[in-house]
């Protein structure tokens, strides 16, 4: 007798194993299609994170520059008084 092992994500057939070895399955079983999708999703998320981090850095630098300009303007106004 054999145990049919399906993908824990989509349920698709992955392999069969002897019934006696059924207790040896301790990790998730993932088919190659779901594995590819997971890698593609991870790659997309990494790219999105990098893009957002870049945009946040630009916003931070712009705000920092604007704040420094305001401080300089206020300092110049205080010197005139």
C-alpha positions in Angstrom: 0.0 0.0 0.0 1.3 3.5 -0.8 0.5 7.0 0.5 -0.4 9.6 -2.1 1.3 12.9 -1.2 -0.2 16.1 -2.5 1.0 19.7 -2.5 0.1 21.4 0.7 -0.6 24.6 -1.2 -2.7 23.6 -4.2 -3.4 19.9 -3.5 -1.9 18.7 -6.8 -0.3 15.2 -6.8 3.4 15.3 -6.0 4.5 11.7 -5.2 3.7 8.4 -3.6 5.6 6.9 -0.7 5.4 3.5 0.9 2.8 3.4 3.7 5.5 2.4 6.2 7.3 5.7 5.6 4.3 8.0 6.2 5.7 9.2 9.5 8.8 10.5 7.8 7.0 13.5 6.2 7.6 16.3 8.6 7.8 19.3 6.3 5.4 21.0 3.9 5.2 19.3 0.5 5.1 21.8 -2.3 4.8 21.1 -6.0 7.2 22.6 -8.5 4.5 25.0 -9.9 3.8 26.4 -6.5 7.5 26.7 -5.7 8.0 28.7 -8.9 5.1 30.9 -8.1 6.5 31.4 -4.6 9.9 32.4 -5.9 8.3 34.8 -8.4 6.2 36.3 -5.7 9.2 36.7 -3.4 11.1 38.4 -6.3 8.2 40.8 -6.9 8.0 41.7 -3.2 11.7 42.3 -3.1 11.6 44.6 -6.1 8.6 46.4 -4.7 10.3 46.9 -1.3 13.4 48.3 -3.0 11.3 50.7 -5.0 9.4 51.9 -1.9 12.7 52.3 0.0 14.1 54.3 -2.8 11.0 56.6 -2.9 11.1 57.0 0.9 14.8 57.9 0.8 14.0 60.5 -1.9 11.2 62.0 0.2 13.4 62.0 3.3 16.2 63.8 1.5 13.8 66.3 -0.1 12.3 67.0 3.3 15.7 67.3 4.9 16.9 69.7 2.3 13.7 71.8 2.6 14.0 71.9 6.4 17.7 73.0 6.2 16.6 75.8 3.8 13.9 76.9 6.2 16.4 76.9 9.1 18.9 78.9 7.0 16.1 81.4 6.1 15.1 81.8 9.7 18.7 82.2 10.8 19.2 85.0 8.2 16.0 86.8 9.3 17.1 86.6 12.9 20.5 88.1 12.0 18.8 91.0 10.2 16.7 91.9 13.3 
